[in-house]
Amino acid sequence: HTVAMKKGLVARPLLVLAALALAGAAAAGTADHNQVKLTAADQAAAKKTVIRIADLGSGWKGGAVKPDLNDALVCANYHPKQSDLVLTGAAESKYAVTGAQLDSVAQVFRTADMVTTDWHRSVLNPQLVSCLRETRAGNLTPSATIASVGRIAFPQGHGILAREYRTVLNVTSSGSTVKGIVDLVVFTR
């Protein structure tokens, strides 16, 4: 995030479905953080946007967690400017079921122009895919390797911009290798 990566006007939630838990951002740099000026209305909008347990099938466990307002994807070659953007709402939820996890993040910006600016700087940044590769590689266990990282097709329309990025992993356990998938779906409206 991911049904979204990180940010959005009336919230762009982050959805990551994974066979393994991969968390954290690459620490190879200093993030340029958003200004944070939360409002009650935009906090409520963000909370309405993240995935809820009622949105999922049976077996899922989890719920709302405190969003990390300083969480930023930072890599040696990926430093989108954020300090001129004002974050007015944020929410996050995390869920897990056997074999998968989901992290849903919604962020609301003060203006539609800020959403567009963030989209161009962060999501359309040509260095995003290499940063995702770097971040994933830094969080793998010794039994896992990255097979591929890239953008895949995702439906567009109804005033929503969306992108999906897929990381395919080879995970070895007890002498057998299986594929693991981490999908990052980012959208904004």
Stockholm file with secondary structure:
# STOCKHOLM 1.0

chainA/1-189         HTVAMKKGLVARPLLVLAALALAGAAAAGTADHNQVKLTAADQAAAKKTVIRIADLGSGWKGGAVKPDLNDALVCANYHPKQSDLVLTGAAESKYAVTGAQLDSVAQVFRTADMVTTDWHRSVLNPQLVSCLRETRAGNLTPSATIASVGRIAFPQGHGILAREYRTVLNVTSSGSTVKGIVDLVVFTR
#=GR chainA/1-189 SS CCBCSSCCTTCCCCEEEESSCCCCCCCSSCCCCCEECCCHHHHHHHHHHSCCGGGSCTTCEEEEECCCTTCCCCBTTBCCCCTTCEEEEEEEEEEEETTEEEEEEEEEESSHHHHHHHIIIIISCTTHHHHHHHHHHHTCCTTEEEEEEEEECCCCBTTBEEEEEEEEEEEEETTEEEEEEEEEEEEEC
#=GC SS_cons         CCBCSSCCTTCCCCEEEESSCCCCCCCSSCCCCCEECCCHHHHHHHHHHSCCGGGSCTTCEEEEECCCTTCCCCBTTBCCCCTTCEEEEEEEEEEEETTEEEEEEEEEESSHHHHHHHIIIIISCTTHHHHHHHHHHHTCCTTEEEEEEEEECCCCBTTBEEEEEEEEEEEEETTEEEEEEEEEEEEEC
//
